[in-house]
Amino acid sequence: MGKAPNEEKQYRRRLLSRHIVLVIPDLGKAGAERILTTYANHWVSVGYKVTIILLIKDARIEYKLNKKIKLLIIPILKYFKLKIIDSVFSWFCIFKLRKAIVALSPCIVISFMVDLESIIALSGLDVPLIVSLHADPVYRDSKTKLYRKILIKLFYHNAFKIHLLTDSAANFFNYLKNVLVIPNPVNRAKVEKLELIFPCRKLVSIGQLIPSKRFDILIEAFSRVLSQFEDLRLEIYGEGPERNALEQLIDHLKLKSRVFLPGIRDDIDSLLFNSDIFVSSSETESFGMAVCEAMAVGCVVVGSNCSGLNDVIQDRVNGRLFNVGSVDHLSKILIELLSDQNQCRLLSKNAKKIVDRFSSEKVFKLWDTVFLEAGFIKPVALM
């Protein structure tokens, strides 16, 4: 059955509004938050109307947003995660999100890090929902309780699209017909190395100081490498609950003069430009934006062979991969690279091609195709 005349008129008016609503807990310094900000700023710049719904009362906003972007805070996340499926208050919070979205009347909703709750909140509404998953689904599944696994099986097919960043992540959901694979955009670096200067002396890593980043492995591997290359320096940028444990490890290994935890920095390109080798020791990644940024600058990159990183790094072509959690393998690769000028320069040269592979232009064209499928009417800037 077609829409009634009034419904058709309202539907057409909504499409003409070109209104995108993005839902996320907050905009603190992390990967998904930064990518959402990139999307929001781009879409508003080409003529879309953009509203960001934040779900934490004192939500952080640590990225620069275009002044045309509307922010709406609905402080419900604390009670929102369906921990008790029959909790009246959980359902009340879902209703509050639904009510806000109905009032905004968007063309499309894209939720980041809020999956099942967004699907249930929009059930029955004539608004396409894209659930954007920024986590390795295999790792995520291993940490997910049984009742949520059942709900995922029951409800994920109700979303317009389930957005994943890599083909390997998409394979996990091979039972779904609404899977969408679009990588994160990688911008050309403000500064890039024309040629890697050898010998390499500075190693760097960037990420939240959380257990899954496994910076303890990196520090231990670095301590072994120092026995052969005494003038090396390791800097790990980021903040998080693991800081004290990492500082104790650095102290235990007597590395205070060699390993540093400077905190958060905004001038990523600059600090990468002044580094030689970038290491990601994570046990899980959704995509590895920091790795991509290091490649764009021309650093030699070394990453663990986990989903997300092995979609980006081709071993011995544009970087090196080591076995997840292996101090021995990581230290062996680092020693090999520090001893091999030709390999380092080849990897550095090939790494910079990542910008062409995941260029913003290519990524936003993929999103334009999805919006057209959802029934969008393009802004003039994209016609």
GIKA-V977703 format. One record per helix or strand of 3 or more residues. SS is the DSSP state (A for helix, B for strand). FROM is the first residue (numbers start at 1). LEN is the number of residues. If there is no record, write none. Layout:
ss={SS;SS}
from={FROM;FROM}
len={LEN;LEN}
This chain:
ss={A;B;A;B;B;A;A;B;A;B;A;A;B;A;B;B;A;A;B;A;B;A;B;A;B;B;A;A;A;A;A}
from={5;19;31;49;70;77;88;108;116;128;137;146;161;167;179;202;211;215;233;243;259;268;277;289;300;319;327;341;354;360;380}
len={13;6;15;6;4;3;17;5;6;5;6;13;4;5;3;5;3;11;5;10;5;6;4;9;5;4;12;11;4;14;3}
